[in-house]
Amino acid sequence: MAVKCFRCGCNTNKDNAKFCSKCGQSLTMAPAWLPDVKWHIKTLGIIYVILLIVFIVGQVLLKPYVRNIVENW
């Protein structure tokens, strides 16, 4: 099976070819999306806030239960 070039449409390229034999275009596809620093900061911030909320809710809801177990021991 031949690899078709994205630029010139040449389909005589070998399966393992990295460049088009006709026009020299790279046959490796660029990633569709690369996350940048802002995306990482935003994502980590969201994860941090969710973990903080889960921790606080856990402290409020589980504290009476844990206290009851310790007192009855």
C-alpha positions as CSV (number, residue, x, y, z in Angstrom):
1,M,0.0,0.0,0.0
2,A,1.4,3.4,-1.0
3,V,1.3,6.5,1.2
4,K,-0.4,9.5,-0.5
5,C,1.3,12.9,-0.2
6,F,-0.8,15.6,1.5
7,R,0.6,18.4,-0.8
8,C,0.9,17.0,-4.3
9,G,-1.3,13.9,-4.1
10,C,1.5,11.6,-5.3
11,N,0.8,8.0,-4.2
12,T,4.0,6.3,-5.3
13,N,5.6,6.7,-1.9
14,K,6.6,3.6,0.1
15,D,4.8,2.8,3.4
16,N,7.8,3.7,5.5
17,A,8.8,6.9,3.6
18,K,9.2,10.0,5.6
19,F,9.2,12.4,2.7
20,C,7.4,12.5,-0.6
21,S,9.4,11.2,-3.5
22,K,7.9,13.9,-5.8
23,C,7.8,17.1,-3.9
24,G,9.8,16.4,-0.7
25,Q,6.9,17.2,1.7
26,S,7.1,15.4,5.0
27,L,4.7,12.5,5.2
28,T,4.5,12.5,8.9
29,M,1.3,14.2,10.2
30,A,1.7,17.0,12.7
31,P,-0.2,16.6,15.9
32,A,-3.7,18.1,15.7
33,W,-3.3,19.9,19.0
34,L,-0.5,20.5,21.5
35,P,-1.3,21.8,25.0
36,D,0.4,24.9,26.0
37,V,1.4,26.2,29.4
38,K,-1.9,28.1,29.9
39,W,-3.8,24.8,29.3
40,H,-1.7,23.0,31.8
41,I,-2.1,25.7,34.5
42,K,-5.8,25.8,33.9
43,T,-6.2,22.0,34.1
44,L,-4.1,21.7,37.2
45,G,-6.0,24.5,38.8
46,I,-9.3,22.8,38.1
47,I,-8.0,19.5,39.5
48,Y,-6.7,21.3,42.6
49,V,-10.0,23.0,43.2
50,I,-11.9,19.7,42.8
51,L,-9.6,17.9,45.2
52,L,-9.9,20.8,47.7
53,I,-13.7,20.6,47.6
54,V,-13.7,16.9,48.0
55,F,-11.4,17.2,51.0
56,I,-13.5,19.9,52.7
57,V,-16.8,18.0,52.0
58,G,-15.2,14.8,53.3
59,Q,-14.1,16.6,56.5
60,V,-17.5,18.0,57.1
61,L,-19.4,14.8,56.4
62,L,-17.1,12.2,57.9
63,K,-16.0,14.0,61.0
64,P,-19.1,13.1,63.1
65,Y,-18.8,9.5,61.9
66,V,-15.2,9.2,62.9
67,R,-15.7,10.9,66.2
68,N,-18.6,8.5,67.0
69,I,-16.4,5.5,66.2
70,V,-13.6,6.8,68.5
71,E,-15.9,7.6,71.4
72,N,-17.5,4.1,71.2
73,W,-14.2,2.3,71.2
